[in-house]
Amino acid sequence: MEWYHYLIALGGAFIAGSINTLAGNGSVITLSILTELVGLPGNVANGTNRIGVLFNGIGGTWGFFRGRKLVLKGTGGIVICVVLGAVAGGFIAIKISDAQFMTIFKYLMIGMLIVVIIHPSRWMIEQKMSALVPEWVTYVIYFILGIYGGLIQMGMGIFFLAALVLLNRYPMIESNALKVFVVTIYTLLIVALFHFRGMVEWPVGLLMGIGQFAGGWATARTISKYPGMNKVAYYFLIAIILLSLASLFRLV
């Protein structure tokens, strides 16, 4: 790598950390850097990317905790289901390439865009409300989301955020805080799994982890301080989905 490649990697990681904390899908940026700029194979890039996700989560969780937006009471079932699913997904990920999932991912993102823009008021609630579906149904959904997160990670934040807001009726900022916390927990296990399979390039992973930690912490602290950030997070989420779709369908 040339010296300026390190600057690009660090800057891209900071932006990705901010995106992951406020909405999700920052892995579109970091995986592109790892494959196109650094030149890592897809499976190694997938493993190396988890270092940045882990650091991003630590920074974001700390920022939300200090901003008093991380509420864990009553979320034990969600945390356990997602983590167990992620471990299962991680074991699948070390066996197969994630490239074959990209076509499915494109259309999942289209469906997510439709869900997000219909009845936007659902995303604007300021206080926790009653869940819309039975608790056991949400646990099944979170286990499946965990498998997806352990397998690919790209887009996990958006899907997880949607489930917390639309099914459990958490406000956007609190949902982001819980999302970041849970992803941090299972990513620690996934990093260990990829490492022991020799699928992590630590030097560049740690560099990008520093950038993502800074982006996650700064964003979490900022949005925790100001009222009305639910609306900002909602429109930012739409923008990220649109940009992701444009990239996936090679429109940009």
Secondary structure as GFF3:
##gff-version 3
##sequence-region A 1 252
A	DSSP	alpha_helix	3	22	.	.	.	ID=ss1
A	DSSP	alpha_helix	27	32	.	.	.	ID=ss2
A	DSSP	pi_helix	33	37	.	.	.	ID=ss3
A	DSSP	alpha_helix	42	66	.	.	.	ID=ss4
A	DSSP	alpha_helix	76	93	.	.	.	ID=ss5
A	DSSP	three_ten_helix	99	101	.	.	.	ID=ss6
A	DSSP	alpha_helix	102	117	.	.	.	ID=ss7
A	DSSP	three_ten_helix	120	123	.	.	.	ID=ss8
A	DSSP	alpha_helix	135	151	.	.	.	ID=ss9
A	DSSP	alpha_helix	156	166	.	.	.	ID=ss10
A	DSSP	alpha_helix	172	196	.	.	.	ID=ss11
A	DSSP	alpha_helix	202	225	.	.	.	ID=ss12
A	DSSP	alpha_helix	229	248	.	.	.	ID=ss13
###
